[in-house]
Amino acid sequence: MPLPQEHNHLLIVEDDKGRKEFVLTKSAYSIGRDQECTIRLSSQFVSRRHATLLQQPKKDGSYYYRIVDGDGKGRTSANGLIINGRKSPAHDLKNEDEVVFGPQVRAIYYQLRRDTMPSGPLDEFDITLINPGSMFDELEE
């Protein structure tokens, strides 16, 4: 059975206060301007509980994130979500998806695959040595 691909899930948010990066590891995130939200957005155009991010399992043992408009309990935001240019109540996020919450408030989702690690331990003394005498041989020619 193949091992699950490990991914780093990253959400980069831009709002009235600038740019913030969030590494996603939890099963759920609340997004909005409310103090209680795990990802806080700064804009008067964003609802208190604008969206919810939910971790969803894949068959191979890894996971992805779904974004849902509103608080996750059926109460939607005032302006909704625009994902990749289209209004949508929910969306399974894919690498480089853009989510717009309101004017000048957006997020880009990245799913970065971790490169496989070398099979053996790294050797800090594994270096290539150059014979200093060989450098002078080239200069004399």
N, C-alpha and C positions, 0 to 999 in steps of 0.2 A: 504494500500500500504506500503511495507517495506521501511524503511529508507535506503538511499544509504550507503554502507560501506565507511568509510573514511579511506584514506590511506596517508601515508607519502611516497613520492617518493624521493629516494636518489640515487645520482650517485657518486661513489667513483672513482676518476681518479688517475692513477699512470703514471708519465712521468719522464723526465730527472731531474726535480726539486723536485721530491718526490710525496707525496700523498696529495690529496685535496678532500674535501667532498662538494657536492653541494646538497642542498635541493631544489627539483624541484617544483615550484609553478606557473611559467609563462606559457603562451600558446606556446611559441617557444624559442628555444635556438640555437645559432650558436656555433659550436665547431670547433676549429682549432688554428693555431698559429698566426693568424692576431690579431692586437691590438684591433680591433673592435668586436671580438668574445666574446660572453657572457661567454663561458667556454673556456679558453685559454689553449692550450697544448704546452709544450716545447719540441720540437724535430725537427731535420732537416728532418725527414721522414714523417712528418705530413703536409698536405696541408694547405694553408692559411685559406680556408673555407672547412674543411674536411667533416663535417657532420652537419645535422640539426635535432634537437629534436622537435617534434610536439606533443602537447597535443591533444588527441582524446577523444571524449565523449563516454560513455557507455550508454546503455539503462536505467540502474538504476540510472542515474544522476551523477555517479562518472566518473572518466576519467583514461586513461592510456597514455603512451608515445610511439610514433613511431619514430625510428631513420631512417634517409634517408641519403644516401651517397651524399656528395656535399653540394652546397649552398642552396638547396631547390628550385632553379629556373632552374634545368636541367643541371647545370654544375657540373660534378662529380669530386671527388678527384683523385689524381694520383695513390694512392695505394688501394683505396677502403676500405670496411669495412669487417672484419672477425668477425662474430657473432657466438659464441659457436662453433668455429672451422670451420665454413663454410663461404665462401665469399657470401655476400648478398648486393643487392642495397638498400634494405629497410627491416625493421623488427619491428613488434609490440613487445615491450619489456615486458618481464615477469621477475618475481623475480629471482635474481641471474644470469641473462644473462651477459655474458662477451663479450665486444666489443673491438676488437684489431684494433687500428688505424695505427700501425706500430711497428717496433722492440722496445720492452720495453716501449710501450705506450698503455695502456689499461684502460678500465673502467668496473666497475661492477655496475649493476643496481639493486636496492633493492626497493621492494614495501612492506612497512611495514604497517600492519593493526593496526590501533589504537584500543586499548582495550576499550570496552564500559565503560563509566564512571558510578560510583555508582549513584543510582537514587536519593539519598538524599545528603544534604551537608555533607562534612566531619566534624567531631567533633574533634577539636584538644585536647579536654579534655577527650576523650574516651580512657581510659587506664585501664589496669588490675592492681589492687592493691594486694600485697601479705601481708598477716598478718605476721609480723616479729616473733610473738610468735610461729607460726606453724613451722618455721624453726628450732627452738630450740627443739621442741617436737621430731623431727626426730633424732636429735643428741643424745638425751638421751636414745633412744631405742636401 
